[in-house]
């Protein structure tokens, strides 16, 4: 016990230790928690509006996020460039790389707008019930309007978080969440002079809050003292070389996000074939899982930043230490949440009980309790997925992450789920066994890659910067 105390005390204070991880990650944990609360409240309100609305919100939102995620994941990789430039003291390059992310957001926004006329095809082909598919189409189309500012905000957030200044990201998330929650209440139910719009109102609230966050982010980014030190206004030109470099490292990150989201989106589409009640129970379980998952993402981002900064200054030992510090903290947190899922599931599930169709919810509740046990089990392994993938991402090993995600998503999640649900007509629990195995195998794939150590020689910034 004494040796453990000495280890923890030493690990707390040293570079790459618990204190340094928490200093960067805690605001990001709060930031991702705010994002989680935003989506949780969004769907909580919809669950109290109608069963069809809550059933439609997650598939449509996931599909929209899956496609947008290609661009958001690429733009968010700006933070790794910023971290390595910052560690290497090449400050003049920071403003320019952020602008390349902003130019990317224009491309991503245009792509999403072009998908609007075809939105109904996604859900009618999936064979979802007519009313649910109608809600899904409305939700998806409106969310497409907010894609560009959401992508741009990912790039601007990287300017702050990549330098280790994560508090502005936290406050911006709080603001965006507050705007969204208030507008949700007004627009879904028709309060304070707003018309009752249901799921349409939820989507409009999300888009408005995205534009508000981007506007404030941008005004801060172009302030004079940032312009002087990092060239946030004077280095605003399109740089083809740097843009290609962002795409080379960032696009695999974006497609990794796409593959992850696509896998679970298809999983949900398959589950929709089982009927409204299994789909609604799965939606609720995934939403509850998000409550635990997103704070872990905050620690993962902190790990990625510290890996990037320390590789920028060629401090390999501190980079490695920061990864294991992040893993220790995340594992303890996730194990605690998993225990609560098993022991007191109702505190997570009952807020979703709708005021309409109460007869349906008893069956939904029964299934959701069992699904939360699956979530509790695979969440322990998800810590490896998040932390070690974040470490590889901070070094620039995004091509491996993409390949692993693509192969495992296809052959461990999508194809088995299709066979089990569509061909063999298996039940909801068989589907969740498959999803659980996917998360476990993926976590070990990233952990083993990290142990091989090739990431220690990788950089995303130009060779001249690190020589």
N, C-alpha and C positions, 0 to 999 in steps of 0.2 A: 504493500500500500504506500509506503514511504517513497519507494522508487517511482511509482506511478505519479505521486504528487510532484516529485522533482521533475519528472518528464513533462508534465502538464504545465508547470510553472515556467520551465525553460522554453517550451514550445509556444507559450503565450507571448513571450516578450521578444523572441528573435525575429529577424526578417523572414517573411514567408510563414510566420506563425499565426496563431488564432487571432491575435489582436489586429494584425495587419489585414487579414482576410475579412474580419468583421467590419473594420473601418471602411473598407471599400464596398463590401457586399451588403451590409445591413440596410443602407439606403436603397440599394437595388432590390433587396428582399421586400422592403416596404413598397417599392415601385411596382414590382411584379404582383405583390399582394393586392395593390390598388387595382391593377388591371384585372386580377381575378375577381375581386369584389364587383367590379363593373359588369363583368359578364355573368357572374353569379346572380346579382340583383336583376339584371336584364331578364334572365331566364326565370328567376323567381317570380317576377311580376307577370311574365307570360304564363307561367304555370297557374297563376291565379286568374288569368284571363280566360284560357280555354286549354283543354287537353291537346287539341290539334296544334295550337300555337307553340306549346312547349315541345311537342313532338317534332315540329318543323324547324325550330330555331337552331338546334345543334347541327343537324345535317347540312342545312343551308349555310350556317356560319362556318362550319368546318370546310365545306367545299370552297367558299369564298376565300377563307384563310389559306387553304391549300394552294390555290393559284396565286394569290397575292404574296404568299410566303416565298415564292421564287425570288421576287424582287425585294421583299422585306429582308429575307435572309442574306441576300447579296449586299444590300445597303447597310445592314447592321454590322457587316464585316468591316466597315470603316473603323469600328472601335479597335480592331486588332492592328490595323495600320497605324492608327493614332497612338496606340500603346507602344508599339515598337519604335515609331518615330520619336515619341516622347522619351523613351528609355535611352535612345541613341542621341538625344539632344538635337535632332533635326527639326526644330520647331517650324521652320518656314514651309515645310511640306504638309503640315497638319491641315491648314485651311484649304489647301488645294485638293486633298483627298476627300474632304467632306463635300466639297462642291461636286466632285465626280459622283458621289452618292446622290446628290440632289438632281443631277442630270438624269441619273438612272430612274429616279422616281417619276419623271415625266414620261419615260418610256413605259414603265409599269402601269401608270395611271391610264395611259392610252389603251394598252392591251385590255385592261379590265373594262373600260368603256365599250370596247368592241365586242365583249362577251354578253352585254346586256340583252341584245335581241334573241340570243340563243339560250337564255337561262332556263326556260321551261323544259327544254329538251333533256337537261340533266336529270330532272326529277320524274318526268313522265316515263323516260326509258327505264329508270330504276324501279318503276312499278309501285310507287308509294300510293296510298289512298288519295283520291282526287282532291279532297279538301286540304289535306296535308301538303300535297304537291303544289297547290295554289299558293298557300302561305310560304312555302319554301322559295318559290319563284319571286314573290314580292320582296322577301327578306334579302335574297341574294342580289337582286337588281339594284336595290337602294344602297347596299353595302359597297357595290362596285364604284359608286360615285365618290366614296371617301378613300379610295385606294391610294391615290397620289399623295395626299398629305400624310397618310399613315406611313408610307414608304419613306418619304422625306424626313419625317420625325425620327425614324430609325437611324438615319444617317446623322442627323443633328445630335441625337442622344449619344452617338459614338464619340462625338467631339468632346463631350464632358466626361463620360465614363472611361474612355480610353486614357485620359490623363489622370484617372483616379479621383476625379471630382464628381462623385455620384449624387450629391445632394440635389443639384438642379434637376436631375432626371427624376428623383423621388417627388419633388414638389410639383413637377409638371404632370406626373402620373396622378397625384392627388387631385390636381385641378381638373384634369380631363375626366377622371372618375366622378367628381362632384357634379360637373356639368352634365355628364351622361345620365347619372342616377336621377337627378332632378327632372331632366327632360323626359326620361323614361316614364316616371310617375305621371307627368303631365300628359304625355302624348299617347301612352298605352290606354290609360283609363279615362282620359278626357277631364283633366283637372285644371283649375286656375285659368279658365277661359280657353283652353286648348280643346280641339275636337277629339273624340275618342277614335283612335286609329289602330289599336291593337298591335300586331306584329309589325305593321308598317311604321307606326310611331317609334317602336324600339329601334328599327334600322335608321330612321331619320335622326334620332338622338345620337346614335353612334357616329354618324357622319359629321354632324355639327361639332361634336366634341373633338373629333379628329382634326378638323380645320382650325379650331380654336387652339389646340396644342401646337400645331405646326406654326401658326402665326406668331405665337409668343416665343417659341423656340428660336425662330429665325431672327426676330428682333434682338434677342439676347446674343445670338451668334455673331451678328454684324456690328456689335458695339465696338467703339474705337480702341479700347485697350486690348481686346482680342485681335482686332485688325493689325495693331502694331506688332504684337508678339507672334501671332500665328497666321497673319495674312488672310483673315476671314472675308475681307472685301476685295483687297487688291489682287489676291490670287484666285479670282472667281472664274477664270477662263477654263474652257474645255481642254483637257490634256489627254490626248489620245493614248500616249504611252501609259500614263497612270490609270486611265479608265480601263485599258486592256488588262493591266495588272490587277485592278480591283475585280474584274470579271474572272480572271484566271483563278484567283484564290477565293473570291467571294461567291461566284456563281455555283460552284459545288456546294457551298454552304447553303445557298438558296435552294438548290435542287434537293439537298438533304432534308431541308425543312419540308419541301414539297413531297418527297417520298414518305416521310414520316406522317404528315398530315393526310396524304393520299391513301396510305395504307389504312389508317383509321377511318377515313371518310368512306372508303369502299366497305370496310367492315360494318359501318353503320348502315350503309345502303343495303347490305346483305341482311343485317338484322331487321331492317324495315320490312323485309319479306315475311318475317315471323308474326307481324301484326303490330297494332298500335301499343299494346301493353308492354311487350318485351322491348320495343323501341324506346318508349317513354322511360322505362326502368333503366335501360342502358344509358340514355341521355342524362338521367339524374346521377347515376354512378360516375359517369365521366365528369360531370360538373363538380361533384364532390371531390373527385380525385384532383381536379384542377386546383382546389383550395390548398392542397399539399404540394402539388407539383410545381406551381409557379413560384413560390418562395425559394424552392430548390434551384430554379432557373436563375434567381438573383445571385445565389452563391456561385453557381456555375459561371455566370458572367464575371464575377469578381475573380475567380480562378483564372479565367481566360485573360483578363486584363493584367494580372500579376505575372502570368507566364509570358505574355507579350512584352511587358516592360522589362522584365529581367532578361529575356533573350535579347532584347534591344541593347542592353548593356553587357551582354555576354556573361551573366551570372546564372549559370545552369543550376547550381545547387539550390539557390533560393527559389528558382522557378519550380524545381521538383518538390521542395519542401512545401511550397504554397498549395500545390495540388493535394498532397496528403492531408494538410491541415483542413482544406475545404471538404475533403471526403469525410474526415472524422466528424466535423460539425454537421454535415448533411445527414450522415448515417444516424446520428443520435436524434436529430430532429424527426427524420422520417420514421424511425422505429417507434417513436412516441405517438405520432399521428396514426400509424398503422394499428397500434394497440387500441386507440380510441375508436377506430373504425369497427373493430371486432367487439369491443366491450359495450360501447354506447352508440350503436349506429343510428338510433332514432334522432339524436340531436343534429345529425347531418341530413337525414332523409325527410323528417316531418315538415321542415319549412317549405318543402315543395308540394305539400298537400294542397290540391286546388279546391277552390270554393265551388267549382262546377264539376259535374260528373264524379261525386264522392264515391259512388259504387265502384268505379274503376280503380280508385287509388289503393284500396285494400290489397288487390292483386299486384299492383305496381309496387307497393311497399314490400310485400313478401319477397318478390324477386330481387328488388334493390338491396335488401339486407344481405342476401347471399352474394350478390355481385360485389358488395363492399368488402367481403372477405377475400375475393379475388384481388381487389385493388390493394388491400392491406398486404397481401403476400408479395405481389409483383413490385410494389413500391419500394420495398427494401432493396431489390436488385436495380431499380431505376436510379438509385444513387450512383451506381457505377456508370450507367448510361450518361447521366448528366455531367458528372464531375470529370470523368476521364475523356469524354468527348469534348468538353470545354477546354481541357488542357491541350488536346491535339489541335483544336481550333485556334487557340492562342498562339500556337507555333506556326500554323498555316498548313497543317496536314488534312486539309479539307477534302482532297480527292479520295483518301482512304475512307473517311467518314461517309462520303457519298456512295462509294462502291458497297460498303458494308450495309448501309441503310437500304440501298436498292435491292441487293440480293436477298437479304433477310426479310425485307418487307414483302417482296414478291413470293418467295418460296416458303416462308415460315408463317406469314400472316394472311396475305391475300388469297393465294391459291388454296391452302387448306380451309380457309373460311368459306370460300366459294363451294368447294366440294362438300363440306359438312352441312352448310345451310341450304344451298340451292339444289345440289344434286341428291344428297342423302337425307335432306329435310330433318336435320338434327335440331335439338332444342337449344335454348339460349345459353345453357351452361356449357355445352360442348364448345360453342363459339368463344366463350370467355376463357376456357382452358387454352385454346389456341392463342388468344391475345396475350395471355400470361406467359406462355412459353416464348413468344416473340420478344417480349420485354427482357426476359431473363437472358436469352441468348445474345441479344444485342448488347446488353451491359457487359457481358464477358468478352465480346469482340473488341470493344473499346479498351477495356482493362488490359487485355493481353497486348494490344498494340502499344499502349503506353509503356508497359514493362519492357518492350523491345528496345525503346530508347532512341529510335530514329528521329523523333521530334526534336531532340536536343540540338540537331544540326540545321534545322529548318528556320527560314526567315521569310517574311512577306515583303519586307522593304528592300530597296535596291542594294546590290552587293557593296557599292561604294559607301553606303551608310554604315555598314557594320564592320568594315575593314579597320 
